[in-house]
Amino acid sequence: MSGRISFFAQVNRNFDKAAAFTGLGRDLLRQIKQCNCVYQVVFPLKRDDGSIEVIRAYRAEHSQHKLPTKGGIRYAPNVNEDEVKALSALMTYKCAVVDVPFGGAKGGIKINPWKYSEAELERVTRRYTVELIRKNFIGPGIDVPAPDFGSGAREMSWIADTYMMMSTGELDAMGCVTGKPVAQGGIRGRTEATGLGVFYGIREACSQPEDMKQIGLDPGMEGKRVVVQGLGNVGYHAARFIQDAGGVLVGFAEYEGAIYSYKGLDLEAVMNHRKETGSILDFPGAKNLPNSSDALELDCDILIPAALENQIHSENAPRIKAKVIAEAANGPVTSDASELLKERGVLVIPDNFLNAGGVIVSYFEWIKNLSHVRFGRMGRRFDQQAYQRLLKGVEQATNHSFSEAEYTELARGADELDLVRSGLEDTMVTAYHSIREIKLQKGEKADLRTAAFVDAITKVALCYQELGIFP
């Protein structure tokens, strides 16, 4: 069964399939595929009750073809070396696909964060940061972490504070990590960035009439039946934007089980129910599914696996009814399952494109930290005054007066959130059409995942070739 193959081997299977389309030399391809370095550290944690626990953590840097390297830090009990290597490789390819100038990296701390107090998590995070500093595995021009599963803005603020304390006088120290609170050098729009990027990618895929016709769907998001696995940060925000665009949320899955209603489910009502009861199960008007994975097999148009890797494999792939699978998580569809789904005509929107929203907006935050200027600060007022002059010209030419509310809205200059979302949307739309064009050029043997890998491999190879190392 393909699910027993290591995660890194799964990534490399997809790499090898795409590499055959590139015509690049074997040695160059071998260099691109390898994980350049992995740091494993073990350190003691004094728990609040006085007991001592040994913590194991990792940081992998897959490729330094561009610096800094970039990737999140996940806090999870199943973190291991293979996982961080695989995720760092996906980061390399993801950054290349969306033209973000980073190499790929990933970190992990092998703990269940929900079983530790805030004080314990702070001690773990700060010690982990110190270990990274000692081995030169962190820095605004070296390696820039970000949030991932089990971590968030709070943990990133601890990392930034620890780094700044140990890097006195470093002007760009705040750029050592992204996903920070806005008040500590973060950027507006980072929280929902990955989920919003997932929405933009799905929306663009669904707007292609020829592609939708092939799978028996009408273009557009309106009325599409959607199932979401995982209601964490990514799944929740993807679902919210899809619902706002007219999609019908018919099923949700979480670790405690799954619910569905083909009449549609209101996202906020489900989230409130879970907050009150501790579970999505027994939501009024919905039916329960005792196994979370059963939701993957619900009848729907779009399935969004937004949980963990290897959720769709060779055993359950034949039972998947969705016509579009949107990989909001990293590696939710195994390589064997991808082949089975392709044979059935299912459109898989790959993770190394679709969930790039987080790293795109992290790139914007990093630029903001290095430039020390908030986006919109230089031009917002100028734009607003220019729009006001245009509106006054329209009023004079048409003898029509705008209301105060209309005037305020139409003349508003773009603020940081507007610019971040605009940049994210443009990047996702441009990248989708690039990989779709490669898919069309390569013919029936290539799917979108292969096309995305071809795109990434070609871009990374160019960097190595320009160094004169490889012909």
N, C-alpha and C positions, 0 to 999 in steps of 0.2 A: 504493500500500500504506500502511496506517495507521501502520506502524512508522516511516515517514519523517517523519511529523508530529512536531513538537517535543513534548517531554514536557509543557511548560507548556500547549501547545495542547490536548494530551490532557486535562489536568485541566480546562481551561476548557470543553471540549466537554461533559464530565460536569456541570460547573457550569451551563451554558446549558440542558441538558436538564432539570435539576432546577428551575432558576429559573422555568421555564414553569408549574410547579405552585404557585408561591408567591403570585402575584398582586401582587408588590412592584413599585415603580416602576423604570423603566429606569435612571435616574441613580443610584439607591441600589444597584442590582445592579452597575452598572459600577464604583462605588467599592469594593464588597466584592471584586470579582473582580481588581482591579489589584494588582500588587505595589508596595507603597508606596516601598521604597527598596532599592537594591543597592549594596554597597560592594565594589569590586575593588581588590586591592592586589598589587603586585609588589615583591619584596625579594630581596636576595642571600643565598645560603647558602654558607658556607665548608665544603666537604666535609672529611672526615678526611684525605684525601690532599693537601689544600692547594688543590685546584681550586675555582673559584667557579661556582655554579649559580644561575640566576634562578628563583625560586619564584613561582607565581601562585596567589592565594587569593581567596575570596569570602565575603561574608556578606549574606544577603538577609533583610529584614524585610517580610513580606507584609502584615501588618495590626497596627496598634497600637490596635485597638478595645478591647483589654485589655492591661494591662502587668503584668509584663514580657512581651516576646515570648519564645518558647521553640523550640528546635530543635537537632538534633545537628550535629556537624562531621564530615564524612566525609573520609577521606584516600584518594584514588583517582586514577589517571592520567586518567580520563575526566571529571573534574569540570569543569563549565562554568557559565556564567551561567544558561542556560535551566534546567539541572537544579536549581540551588539555588532559583530562583524557583518552579519547580513543587513542589519538596519543601516550601518554606516555605508555599505555598498549602495543601498537604495538611495541614501542621501546624495552620494556622488552623482548617480544617474538622474535623480530628481532635479538637483540644482542645474545640471547641464541642460535638461529638457526645457526648463523655464528661463534659461539664460541668467541665472544668478551666479555671480563669480565666487563661488565657494567650492572647496573640496568637501568630501563627505566624511562625517564622523558620527559617533553615537556613544552614549554612556548609559550605565545602569547601576543601580544599587539594589542588592538582593535583600529586600525587606518588603513586608506588607505595610504600607504607610498608615493604614487605618488602625493598626494595632500598636501605634506609638503615640506618645503625647507630643504636643507641639514643641516642647522643650527638647525632647529626645530627637525629634526630626531636625531641629536646628543644629544640635550637636553633630549629628550624622552628616548633614549637608556642609557645615563649615569644615569638618575634618576631611571630608571628601575633596573639598575645594583646595585645602592646604596640600593634600597629596598630589592633586593635579598641578598645582603651582610648583611643587618641588621637582617634578619631572618634566616641567615645561609643556604640559598638556592643556594649558589654558592661556588666553591672552587675546586682545583685540586684533592682533595680526597673526595669531598662531592657531587657536582653536576656540570657537565661540559656542558654548552650550546654549540650550533653550529648554522650555518645558516639554514634557512628554507624559506618558501614562503615569499617573500617581504624583505628578509634580505640577507646580503652577507658579504664579507671580511671586508668591511668598518665598518659595525656595530660591527663585532666581534673585530676589533681593538679598537673601543671605549670602549667595555666591558673590554677587557684586560687592557687597560690603566687605566680605573677607578678602577678596582680591585687592580692593582699594586700600585696605589696611596694610597689606603686604607689598604694595606697589606705590609707595609714597612718591608723589611728584610726577607720576605717569599721567600725562594730560588726557589721554584717550582711554583711561582705565575703565570708564563706565561701559565701553564697548566690548568688555570681556564676556558678556552674556546678554541674551535678548529674552523678551517675554517678561520684563520687569514691570512693576507698577508704574503708571504714568508719572507719578510724582518723583520717581527715582530713575528717570531717564527712559522709561518705556514709551510706547507709542500707542495712540488711540487706534482701535480697530484690531489689535493683536489678539484679543481674547477670542473673537469669532472668526479669525482669519482663515483657519483651515476649513471650518464648516462652510464659510461663505465661498471659499475657493472651490469646494466640492459642488456647491450649487451652481457656480458659474460654469464649471466643466460639464455638468449634466445638462444644464440649459443649452449650452452650445452644441453638445452632441445631439440633443433632441430637436435642434433647430435645422438640422440638415434633412431636407425632404427625401433625398435619394436613400439615405441610410435608414431613415424611419420606415420608408416603404418596404425595404428589404426585410425588416423584422415585423411588419404588420402593424405599425403604429402611425398615428397622425403626428405631424410636426408640432412642437410646442410643449409646454409644461402643463397647460390647462387640462385637468381631468385625469392626469396620469396617476395610477394607483401605485403607492410607494410603501415598501416595508423597510424599516430601519432597525438594524441590529446594533445595539449599543447607544445609550443615551447620555454618554459623557459629553465633554465639551464639543467634540467634532460632530457626533451624531445629532446632538440637540440642535446646534446651530444650522446644520445642513437641513434638518427637518423643518426648522422654523422658516428659513428662507424659501424652501420648496412649498410649504403650506401657504405662505404669503403670495407665491407666484401662481397659485391655483391647483397645485398638486394635492391629491387626496391621500392622506396618511392612513393606511388600512391595517398596519401591524407594527408592533414594537417588540423588541427582545432585549432582555437584560439577564444578568446572571441568575436571578431568582425565577425566571420563566419568561413567557411571552403572552401577549394578548393580541387579538385581532377583531376587526369588525369591517366587513366590506362596505358598510355605509359611511365609513370614515371615522377617524378619531381626532379629537382636538388635542393638540400637543400640550398646551398649557394646562388643560384640565387633567391630562394624564400625569404631568409633572407634579401638580398640586396633590393629586391622589397619592403619588409615591412619597411625597414629602410627609403627608399626614399618616400614611399606613406603613411606610417603609418598603413598599412593593408596588409594582405596576399591576400585579394580579388582582383579580376581582374588581376591575374598573367597571363602573356601571355602563351597561350596553355593549360590553365586549366579552368575548369568549377567551378562556384561559387555555394556554398550551403549557403543559408541565415541563417540557424540555425546551430550553431557550433555542437550541439549534433547529427545532421544528419550524420556527418562523422563517427560516431560510427557504423552506419549501412551500410557502404560501403562494396562492395565485395572485400575481401582481405584475405590473409593467416594469417597475424599477425596484431592484433590491440593492440596499446600501449597507454592506457589512462595514460597520464602523467600530469594531471591537479589536480583536487580536488576529494574529496570523493563522493560516491553515484552517480556516473555518469551512471553506468549500473545497472538498477533495474528491478523489475518484469514486468514493462510495456514495456520496449524496449528490454529486453533480448531475447524474441522470434524472434526479427527482426535482431539480430546480425548475420552476415554472416562469420565472422572470425573463423578460426579453432583453432587459438591460441590467447588467451588474456594475455598479459604481463602487470601486474599491476606495472607500474613504479611509480604511485602516491600511497598515503596511502588510502586504503579503497575505491577504485573506483568502485568495484563490491559489491553490497549488498549481505547479506546472502541468501535471497530468490532467487536473480538472480543467485548466485553460484549454487544452487540446480537445477535451470532450465537449466543452461548451462551444468552442469554435465550430466543431463539426455539426452541432445542432443549430447554428446560426445565431447564438446569443451574442449580443454586443457587450464586451467587457471593456469598461473604461479603466485603464490601469492605474495602479497606485503611484507609480513613479512619475505620473503627471497629475492625477486628480487631487491628491492630498498635499500638493506643493504650496497651498495658500499660506501655511504657517511659516515656511522658510522664506517665501517672497516678502511677507510683511516683516519678518525678522531682519531681512536684508535692509528694508526701509528704516527699521529701528537702529540698526548698526550704522547706517549712513548718517542718521540724525545724531547719534552719539559722537561720531567722528567730526561732523561739521559743527556741532554745538549750536545748531539753529533748528527751531521747531518748524516743521513743514507748514507753509501758509503764512508764516510771519512776515516774509518779505513782500509778498504780492497780493495778499488778500484785500487790503484796503484800496490798493490801486485798482484792482479788478472791480471792486464794488463801486468806486467812483466812475469808472468807465461805463459800467452797466447803467448807472444812474443817468449819465449823459445820453446814452442810447434810448432809455425809456422816455426821457423828456423830449427827445427828438421825435419819437413815435407819437407821443401825446400831441405835439404841435402839428404833426403831419396828418393825424387822423381825427383831431378834435375829440379824442377820447381820453378820459382821465382814469388812471389806475387807482384802485382802492389802496389804502395804507397797507393792508395785509399783502396785496399783490405786489405792491412796490417793494416792500421789505423782502419778500421771497425772491422776486425776480432779480433784484439788484444785489443779492447776497454773494459775497466772494467765497471761494472755496476755503474751508478750514482743513485742519490736519486729517480728520476722519474722511472728509470728502476726497482728498487727494490720495490717501491710502487705499480707499476702496476703488477709486478710479484706476490707480496703478495696478492693483490686484486683478481687477476685471480685465484690463487690457493685456496683462501678462498671460492670464489663463486662456483668454480667447485666442491670442496670437499663437501660443504653444499648441493649443488643440488643432488649429488648422495646419500647423507645421507637421505634426505627427500624422494627421489624417492624410495629408498630401503624400507623405512617405509611404503610408499604407497603400494608397492607390497606385503609387509607382511600383511597388514591389509585387503587386498582384495578389492572387487568392491565397498564397502560402503565408502571407503576413497578416497579422491582426494588429490592433492598436498597441498592444503591449510590445510586440516585436518592433513596431515602428518607433515607439518611444525609446526602446533600447538602442536601435540603430542610430537614432538622432543623438542620444547621449554618448554612445561609443565614438561616433564620428567627431564630436566636439572635443571629447577628452583626448582622443588620438591626435588631433591637431595641435593641442598644447604640447604633447610630448614630441611631436615631429618638429615643432618650431624650436625646441631646445636642441635639436640636432642629434639627439640620442638614437632615434629610430628613423629609418628611411621612409 
